[in-house]
């Protein structure tokens, strides 16, 4: 077993008008730290103001690691703040507080480390929140007209995990060209493995097997030169919906449950939306009326018309809509981009209650194949929002000169990846006679260590010193 202490790397405050932060870098340590950041509340009222600590380094945990346990802690002290346990630190998804995660003690004038309960949260949920996983600290004055201070020494998620079994991925090459990586490499189950194959003669055929299984159809060609162009798509009608908690439903008002307003974006671009004056917000609630509930609608996009050799060079996604609220902690009018079930982008939100166009800052990396299952997810919460038009623009090149291929897959066990670079269609072929006619074999297998293994290099199938008969 191993232990790692994940630390935050960024912060936000609920109001920059009344909360200020100095020496913020002192917060980005674990709870052994002895220096502090100062968060000052100058608001005259005793209303709640919040510090949000987030940006934990989840990627430092090895892929495929088994998480045995995790604990969330924060270290600090206060001066002039409320010490009521109702305002003890808790966990949040973004700015939305998570149920049953409020600490049983609050900070006082002496420096202390507080353990925050994780409620019903699983590690997978926390990891999926990623940069939105937040420690939420109340910076609430104890009395009016008395400046309050919170001194933060650091925070951590202490994770106890078991390293996964190492896997060996071995690559071999037959023919003229290069492969990278070459030879034996160590990976773990769940890692994304990518092999780059560069033929010396670009017209040569390339075949690849993974543990004897032909995966040539999964190769992606990468080209240079050619024609550069772009193609745009709007949301299709085959939408899907879902909720982060059971019992959730979309609402237009307290008595009307419907997702009809979310469908206004179908067929409309960000530049020519369903309406520029529409203010119809959709929100989510469930049977408990808990403010932390959320739901989503996935909008599909059709890029089947891209040329087969299209190499995507840029993706731009614009959305037209608004959020219902900019102040409520349970607000969500968020955008995410998916390839099927794989999250590709960072989450981005509408920031105005007036209709606006936002451009996704980090849409992720896409290939032509990825775009065949392109989806945009619009997430709404107890305070929701609206989306009235979407433009998904792809810039790509096609008809260029082939430079290299890539083969990618998700590691699951040891593997041998065999690459054969042939001679532009002059590769060996295997025939056998049927009723007097020579018939080409589509696949050839050879018994290796008692198991039948498909052969990509037919020169290895037979031993030239022996005679062979059919049957």
N, C-alpha and C positions, 0 to 999 in steps of 0.2 A: 504494500500500500504506500501511497505518497500523499503529501499535503501541499496545497498551494494557497496563498492568500491573495485573492484578487482585490485590486484597489481601484477607486474611481479616477477618472481623468478629466472630468468636466463638471460644471455646476450650472444651475439656473436659479433665479429667484422669482417669486410671484409678483413682485413690483420693484422695478428699478427706481421708482420715485421715492420709495421709503426704505429700501434695503440696499446697503452697499457692502462690498466684500473687499478686504485687503489681505494681501499675502495668500492668495487662493491656492498657490502651489503647495502650501503646507497641509492642505486637506487631502492631497493625492498620495497618501501613505497609509500603511496599515496602522493598527492601534498601538504599536510600539513607539510611534513617533512622539517627540517631546516638544516640537514647535507647533504653533497654531495659526490658523487663519481667523480673522475677526469679521463677523457679520454684524452689522450695526443696523438697528431699527430706529428710525427717527420719526415714525408715524405717531401722531399725538394720541390716537385712539388705542384701545386694547384689542382691536380686531386681529384675527390671525393673519400672519404673513409667513411665507414658507421659503426654506432653502431646500433645493433639490440636488442631491449628489448622485451622479450616474456616470456612465462610460466605463464600466468595469471590463477588464481585459479577459473576457471569456475565451478568446482564441489561444490563450497560453496553456489551456488544458489540452493534452494530446487527443487527437481525433480517436474516437472509439473507446475512450476511457470509461470505465464503469464508476459512476458516482455513488459512493457509499453514504456520505452525509455532507451537510453544509450548514454553516452558521453565519449569520449576518451580525456585525458589530459596528459600533461607532463610538468614538472617544471625544469627550468635550466637557465644557463647563459653561455657566451662564452668569450674567449680571443684569439685574433689572428685568428678567423675563419671568413669565408664569411657570411655576414648577408643578402645577396641577397635572396629575397623571393622564387626564383627558387629552393633554397636549404633548404627550410623550412621543418620541420618534416612531415612525411606522414605515411600511413599504408602500410603493406605488408603481403603477404602470404609466410612465409619463408623469402626468399630474393627477391621475386618478388613483385615489387611495385603495388599497387592497384589503378586503375584510379580514378580521382576526389576525392582524399583524401589528397591532399597537403594543409597544413595550409596556411592561408593568411598572417601570420606574422612569422618572424624568431626570434631567440634568439639574444640578445644584451648583453652588459656588465652588465646590471642590471638584477637581478633575476626576472623571469616572468613565469607565467603559461600559456601555449598555449593550446587551444582547437583545436583538429584535426578533420576536417570534415570526416564523414563516407561515403560520396558519396551515391551510390545505395546499399550499404551493408545492409543486414537484420541481425537481431540477430542470426538467425539460421545459416547463413553463417559464422559469426564470431565464433560461438560455434563449428561448424564443423571443422574450421581451428585448433581449440584447441591450442596445443603447437606451432603451426606454425603461429598463429596470432601475428603480430609483429608491434611495433612502430619503424620506421626506421628514424634514425637521421643522417644527413650529418655532418661529422666532416671534413670539407673542409677548408684548409688554405686560408686566405685572400690574402697572398702574398708568394712568394718563400722564402725559407731559414728563415722563421719565425715560430717557433713552435706554434701550435695552441692547445687550450684547450677547452673542453666542460665540464661544471660542471653540473652533473645530480642529482637533489634532489629527484626524484621519478616520478612515472607515475601511471595512474589509468584508469580503465573503470568504470565509475559511472553508475550503473544500477538501474533503478526504476522498481520494479516488484510487482505483486500481488500474495500473497500466495495462493496456490491451496487449494481446499476443502479437509480436512482430511478424509481419508477412514478408516473404521474399518474392519480388517480381523480377524475373530474369528475361532479358530480351536477347534475341539472336537475329542475325542478318545473313541472308544469302543473296548475292547479287551486287550490283554496283551502286553505291550510294552510302548514306550515313543514317544512323538512328541516334536519337538522344531522348532519355538516357540509354546508355548501352551497358550490357552486363547485368549484374545482380544489384538490386537496390532494396532498401528496407522501407516498408509502408505499414499502415495499420488498417484494419477493416473500417470501412466508411470513408477512407481517404479518396480524393479524386486523383486518378492517375492519368497523365497525358504523355503520349509518346509522339515525338516529331520524326517524320520520315522524309528524307530528301533524296530523291533519285538523282544520280549523276546525269543520266539522259532523261529529260522530263517526259518524253513520250513512252518510256518503259512502263509496263503494267506493274502494279503493286498489289500483293495479296498479304493478308495478315490472319494469323490464327491465335486464339487465346485458349491455352490448354487444349489444343487440337481442334477447337471449334472455329469455323471460318467466320471472321468478323469484318471482312473486307467492305461490306456494305455500310459499315459504320465509320469509314474514313471520311474526313472532311478535307477537301482540297483548298489550298490557299494560293491566291493568284496575285500577280502584279500587273500594272498597266490596265488595259481594257477601258471600258466606258464607265464613267461615274455618273450615277443618277440617284434619284430618290423616289420613294413611294409612300403615300400616306393612307391611313385607314381610320375609320370611325368604328365605334362600338357596334357589335352585332347583337341580334335579339336573343340569342341562345344563352341567356344569363343564368347564373347559379347564385344561390344565397346560403348563408349559414350564420350561426351564432356561437359566441364563445362560451355561453352557458346554456344549459337546457332550459326550455320554457320561454326563450326569447322570442320576440315578434317585433315587426316594424309597425310604427304608428305615425299617423298624420296629425292626430289629436288624441285626447284621452279616450274617445269612444270609437275611433276609426282605425282599424288595423289594416294596413295595406302597404305594399312596396311600389305602388303605381308611380309615385313621384320620382322614385329612384330610376325608373325606366325612361325618364325624359331625355337622358343622355344618349339613348340608343339612336344611331343614325345621324347624330349631330356632332359637328366638329367644335373645337374650342373657339374657332374664329367665327363660326356661324351657329351659335348654340340654339337650343330649343326656345329660349327667351332670354332677353337681357334684363327684364323687369320682374321675372318670377322670383318669389320669396318663399316658396313652399318647401319647408324643411321636413325631413323624415328623421325619426329618432327611434330608439330601441328601449324596451322595458321587458321585464319578465314577471312571473307571478309574485316575486318577493319585492318588486319595485326597488331593487337595489341599484344604486346609482352607478355601480361599476360594470353593469352589463353592456355588451357591445354586439353588433351584428355587421354583416358585410354582404355586398353584392359584387360578384365577379362578372366583368364585361369581356367577351371574347373579341379578338381581332383577326381578320383574315389576310394572311400574307402568302397564300398558296401561289399567287401569281409571280413571285420572285423567280428569276432564272435559277436553274439548278446549280449553276456555278457562282451564284451571287455570294460575295464576301462582304459582310456587313461592316461598315466603317464608322457609323454613328447612329445613335437612337435618340430621338427627342420626343418627349411626351408632354403635351400641354392639356390642362384641365380647366374648365370654366365652372365656377360654382361659388359656394360660400359656407361658412360655419354658422351655426345657430347662436353661438355664444363665444366670446373671447375671454370670459372671466370665470366661468364655472369649472371646477376641477374635473367634473365628469363629462367634459365636452370631447367629442371626437368627430372630425370630418377629415379623415386621413386617407392618403393614397399609397398603395403598394403595387409593384409590378411583379407578376409571376410568369414563369414558364411551367405550365401545369401546376404542380404543388410546390415547385421550387421558388422560393423568394429570391428575386433578382435585384431589387432596388432597396435603397433606404426608405424608411417611412417619411412622408412629407404631408403637411396639413394645410388646409385653408386657414388663413389668419385674419380674415375680415368677415364681418356680417353682411357686407355688401358684396355683390357679385364681382368676382375678380378672375383673372387668368393666372394660373401658376404653372411654372415649368419644373418638372422633376429634376432636381440637381444631380442626382446620382442614379441613373436608370439601370446601371449594371452592364455587363458584357453579354452580347447576344450573337448567335449565329443564325444562319438561315433556318436550320433545323429547329432551334429554340423558338423562333418566331411562328412556327406552325402551331404552337400551343400558347401563344401570347395572351395574357389576361391582365386586366387592371382591376384591382380590388379597391372599392370605396367602403371605408369603415365608418360607421356612425355609432354614437354612444347614447347615453340617457339625454344628453344635449347633442343633437346631431347636426345635420346640415343638408346641402343639396349639391348635385352635380348635374350640369345641364348640357355639357358637350365635352368631347375628348378628341384630340388629334394625336395619333401615334405615327410619327414620321421616321422612316428608315432610309438612311443613305448607304449605298452599296456600289460596288464595282462588279462588272461581269465581262466575260469574253476576253479576259487577260491571259497572261502566260502563267502556267502552273509553276509554283516555286517549291511547295512541299505539301505533305499531308500531316494531319494529326489524327491520332486515335485516342479516345478518352473513355474511361469507364470507372465505376466505383469498386474499390478493392474489397474483395471478400475471399480471403484465403490466399495461399500461395499460387503463383501463376507463372507460366512460361509463354511469352509472346514471341512468336516466330514471324519474321518479316521476310518476304521474298520479293526482290525487285527483278522483274523479268525483262525480256527484250522486245517490248512494244508489240505484244501479240505473238511472239515466237516461242512462247513457253511450251514445255513438253505437254503432250496430251496422251491420254491412255485410251486405247480402243480394244474391244473384244468382238468376236464374230458371233452374230446371232442369225440363224437361218441363212448363212452364206453372206451376210452383209456385215461390214465393220461398223460398230456403233460406239460412239464416244462416251466414256464414263463421265458423269457429272461430279462424282466424288469418289475418292479412293481411301480405303482404310487399311491400316497395318497393325498387327497385334504387337503391342509394346508392353513388356512386363505383365503379360496376361490380360491386358485391356486393349480394345480396338480404338485406335487413335486416327482421326482424319489427317491425311497428309497433304500439305500444300506444295511440297517439292516432290514431284513424281519420280525424280531420279533416285530417290531414296527408297522407293517402294520395293524394288526387286534387287536381288543379288545376281550380278551378271555371270557368276561362276556356276549357277544352277539352272536346270531346266524346269520350266513351270507349265502346268496344265490347268485348264479350266475345270472347276467342279470339285 
